[in-house]
Amino acid sequence: MNKLVWKLLREHISIAQLSGFFLANLFGSIIVLLSIQFYKDIIPVFTQGDSFIKKDYIIASKKISTLGSFAGQSNTFSDKEIEEFKNQHFTQSIGAFTPALFKVSAGFGVQQAGIHLSTEMFFESVPDIYVDINLSKWHFDKGSHTIPIILPRNYLNLYNFGFAQSRSLPKLSEGVMGLVQMDIIINGNNGIERYKGNIVGFSNRLNTILVPQSFMEWANQTYASGQKAESSRLIIEVKNPTDPAITSYFQNKGYEPEGDNLDAGKTTYFLRLITSIIAGVGLFICALSFYILMLSIFLLLQKNTVKLENLLLIGYSPSKVALPYQILAIGTNFIVILLAFCGLIWIRGYYTDILLSLLPQLEESSLLPSMISGGVLFIGISILDLVLIRNKVISIWHTQQNHQ
């Protein structure tokens, strides 16, 4: 009996209409899956430490004038000034640089390379949330007598392309520097103490020699008799780096941003804005394709209204009449989702190579989110198709009953 229904109904199935249905559904599915997977793949670029697209941070300090230098004017931020900064509408969060209140000197060398350097230095710390490296090694253990250290990446560049090149010394990679152990000497109120220093990373964001905040608080308490450490620099996460109120506030208060942080923040903000606009356009096209899909089903059913009425008239139930269309819709959806996955894997292979060339340490994410989304999409569209087809057939059946 079902074979007879199929034979009667397929004569009125339009290949062009079915192709439009198929292509619209395929295009929409690829956009949805690609948007989800691309977001999953690209989000570490925005959030991972030392990535080229980060949250918008500005490092602020007070301008040092010639008169202020001779007059011994303080360039540190008071608690009131920090609180005022925190209350500005453009401020997302704020952290203070904590300086060391004790003397520090360090020596390190690589015997195989014939290198040995020693110098007086300084330590600073910031809250851990502002550190732009992996935090797995960023902790201090009093018992180990080892201090994790982050150096500015430009320090390594200065050595490799300045000092080492002028003296025909070997250049050092970040990996080699991670193997170097520094001899740290701290001279404070309680005498001299020796530590080992491990270089755990290099920072693009913070131009200072960083130690963990937990170590700094303990060391200032231990070697500086608990003196209060006043900060001369602040790190501010801003909501929108293009906000003109930021520049105005800095000028009015006599603050200045460090380096080109403000310009870099504007660049990343516009990049994220453009990405959001493209994603929005993709979602709109996807919604439009779903609308075309539903419209195609209605047109297909409308075209076969007379045939459906005749089948219902000779005793076929609405469920049996609707079943061939439902199988056709679900089968098409299943083929579409399989092809969408194939298209996703092909496109992802292309852009993943680009991402890895820009950020070699980026870990490849799983396809599971897009697979789950594709399954949900298939089930959702299929249920929608079943309901629409069944409702349309039932409405035809009710119309026929009323005419009788």
N, C-alpha and C positions, 0 to 999 in steps of 0.2 A: 504493500500500500504506500509506504514512504517513497519507494522507487517511482511510483506513478506521480506522486506529488512533486518529486524532484524533476521528473521529466517535463511536467507541465510548467513549472515555475522557471526553470533555467532558460526557457525560450524567451523570456522577457527580461533576463538579466543583461544589462548593458555593460559591455567590456570597458568602454570608455569611462562610464560612471564608476565601475568597480576599480579601475586603474587609478582614478582620481582619489577614491576612498583609500586605496592602498598607499599611494604616494604621500597623501596628506598625513596619514597615520604614521608612516615611516619617518617622514621629515620631522613631525612633532616629537616622536619618541626619541630620535637621535638627539634633538635639541635638549630635551629634558635630561636624558642620561648623560650627555656630554657636559651639560651645565653642572650637574651634581658631581660628576667625577673630576671635572676640571677644578671645581671649588675645593674638593678634597685634596687634589694634588698640589694646588697652588697655595693653599692656606699656610703651609709651613714657611713658604717664602716670605709671607707677611709677618709671621710670629716667631719663627725660629731664630735663635740667637745668631748675630753676625750675618743675617740675611741682608740683601740689598734693598729690600722694601720693609721698613719697620714702622712701628708706631711713631708718632710725631713727637720728638723730644727736642727741647731747647735747653742748652746750658747757659745760665745767666750768671754774670758777675758784675760788680760795680766798677764804673770807670775810675781809673787812677789818674788824677790830675797832678800837674807839676807842683802846684801850691799845696795840695793835699799831701804829697810825698814829703815835702819839707816840714809841714806842720804835724806830721805823724798821724794823719787822719786814718781812722779804721776803715777798712774796706770789707768788713764782715757783715753778714746779715743778722739782724736781731730777730728774736722770736716774733715780735710784732710785725716786722716786715715780711717774714715768711708766712705768717697767718694771713696778712693782707693779700699776698700773692696767691695763696691757696683759695681765697674767696672770690677771685676774679672769674668771670663767667667763661673765659676761654681755657681755664685750667682744669685738666682732668685729674691729675695727681701731681704731687711735688715731693722731692726728696732733697736732702742736704748732703753735701760732701763733708765727711768728718775727717779732719786732719790729724796726723800723729803729733802728740805733744812731747815726743822724745826723739833723740837722735838715732839715725839709722845709717849704717854703712853696709856695703855688700861686696862680695867678690865671687867671681865665677870663672870657669875656664873649661876648655876642651883640650885635654892633653894631646890627643891624636892630631889636632889641628895646630898645636903650638900656640893656643890663645889663652891668655889669662888677663882678666880685667878686674879692677877693684875701684870703688868710688863711694863717696857719700851720696845718700839718696833720701827719698822721703816716701811716706805711705799716705794714702787716702782711702776712704771707703765710702760706699753708697749702699742704700738698701738693696737687697738681693734682686728685687723685681726690676731694677734698672740695669742689671748686668747683662750684657749681650753675648754671653757664651753659655754652653751647656753647664748647668749647675750641679751635675752629679759629683764633681770633684771640688766643688766650691764650699768647703766646710773646714773649720779649724778644730783640731783635737789637742787639748793642752798636753796630754800625755805623750803625743808623738813628737813634739817640738819641731813640727814642720808647718810652714806657712804657705798656703796657696797664693800665688801671685798672678795677676793679669797685667800685661804690658800693652801700651799703645802699639798698634801695628806699624805706625810710622817710625817708632824706635828701631824696629827690625829693618825697615827700609833704609833708614839713615846709616845703620851699620853696614848692610850689604852693599849699598850703592854709593856710600861715601867713605867711611872708615876702611872697610875691608878692601874695596877696590883700589884706594890710594896706596895701600900697604901690601898689595898682592896677597891678601889673606883669603882663605876659602869663605865662600858665602854660606850662610846658615839658613836652612828652611825652618818652618814652624815646627815640623816634626822633630828635627834635631834639637831645637831649643826646648822642646818639651822634655827631652832627656837630660838637659843640663840641670844640675842641682846647685843652687846658690848658697853661699855661706853668709848668713845674715847676723850682724852684730847690733844689738840694741843697747844703747847707753841711756839709762834713766836714773831716777832717784834711788832705785834699789841696786845700783851698780850696773855691771855689764853682763848681758846674757846672750848666748849664742843659739841660733836657730838654723834650720835648713829651709831654704825656699824652693818651692817647685813652681815652675812656670806652667800654668794649666790652660793658658789661652792668650789670644791677642784681640784687642778691642779696636773697632773702628769708631765707636761712639764716644768713648771716654778717654780723653787725652791726659792720663795720669797713671801712676803706679798703684794698682788697686790691691787691697787685701780684704778678706771678708769682714763684714760689719761686726760679727760676733768677736773676732780677734781684736779689732780696733777698740771696741768698748772695753774689753778685758785688759788690753795693753795700756790704754790711757789710765785706767783705774789702778793698774799695777805699777807702771813705770813713771807716771806723771802725778801721782798722789791725788787722783780723782779730779784734776782741774777740768773746768768746763771747756770743751772744744767748740769754738765758734767757727761757723762755716763761712768761707768767702765765695763759695760757688753753690748754685742750686741747679738741679736737673728737673725740668718741668715737662710733663706730658700734656700736650695741648689737644683740644678737641678738633680745631680747624686752624692749621698754620697760615691760611690765607686771611684770617680775620685781621682787619686793619687795627683793631683795638690792641693787639699784641705789640705792634710797632709803636703805637702811640703811648702805651703804658711804659715801655722800655725807655722811650725818649723823655717822658715826663719825670720818671724816677731816676734817670741817670744810670740805667743798667745797659749792658751790652751783651748780645748773644755771642757765644764762642764759635769762631769759624763761620761756616756757611750753613749751620744747622737750620736756620729759618728758611733759607732758599731750598735746601734739600727736603724739608718738611712739606713745602708747597708742591714740589715736584711729585712726591709720593702721594700727596692728597689728590692731586689732579689725576694721577695714574689710577688710583682706586676709584675715583669718581667715574672715569671713562669705563673702567671694568664693570662698574655697577650699571651704567647706562646700557652697555652691550648685553649684559645679563638680562636686564629688563626688556630689551627689544626681543631677545630670544624667548623669554617667557610669553610675551605678547603673541609672537608668531606661533608658539606652541598652542596657546589657548585658541587662536584663530583656526589652527589645523584641526583641533578637536571639534570646533563648531562645524567645520566643513564635513568632518566625519559623520556627525549626527545628522546634518542636512542631507548627506548622501543616502543614509539609511531611510530617512523619511521619503525622499524622492523615489527610491527604489520600491518602497512599499506602496506609495501613491500610484506609481505607474502600473502596478499589478493589482489594483483595487478590484477590478471586475473579475479577474481570475480568482482572487481570494474569496470574493462573495459567492462565486459559483461552487467552489470547493466546500465552503461552509454550508451552502444550500443543499448539497448532496449528502451531508452528514459528517464531514470531517470536523473534529473538534478544533477550537482555536489553538490548542497546544500543538497538535500535529501539523497544522498549517504553518505555525510560526517556527517549528523546529528546523526546517531546512535553512531558513534565513539566519537563525541563531547559530547553527553549525558553521555556516558560511562566514559569519562575522567573527566567531571565536577562532576558527581556523586561520582566517586572514590576520587577526590580531597576533596569533602565535607566530606565524611566519614573519610578521613585521617586527616583533620583539627580538626574534633571533637575528634578523638582518641588522637591526639597530645595535645589538651587542657587537656584531662583527664590524660594523662601521665605527663604533666607539673604540674598539681595540686598535683598529687601523689608525684612526686619528690620534689616539692617545700615544701610540708609539712614535708618532711624528713630533708632538710637542714635548714629550718626556725627554727626548734627546736634547732639545733646546734648553729645557730647565736644568738638566744635569750638567750641561756645558757652562751654564751661568752659575750654578751652585752645586759643585761636585759632591759636597757632603749631604746633599738632600737625599733622604730615604724615600724609596718608591712606595707609595701607599697602596692599599688593597683595593681590588675591584668590588669588594663586598657591598659597599654603600650603593653603587650604581646597579648591582645585580638585585639587591633587595628592592630598590626603587623601581626597577624594570618589572619585577614580579608584581609589586603593588599596582603599577600602572596597567599591566596586562589584566590583572583581576578586576581593577576598577572599571576600565573601559569595557571589558567583556560583560560585567554585570550591568553596566549602563546600556549596552547594546541589547542584552536579553530583555531588560525591562522595557526599553523603547519599542522593540519589535513586538513583544507580547501585548503591550498596551495598545499599539496601533491595530493589531489583528483583533483584539477584543472590541475596540471601538468600531471596527468594520462590522463585526458580528452583532453588536448592539444596534447599529444603524439598520442592519438587515432585519433584525427582529422587530424593530419599530415600524419598518415599512410593511411587514407582514400583518 
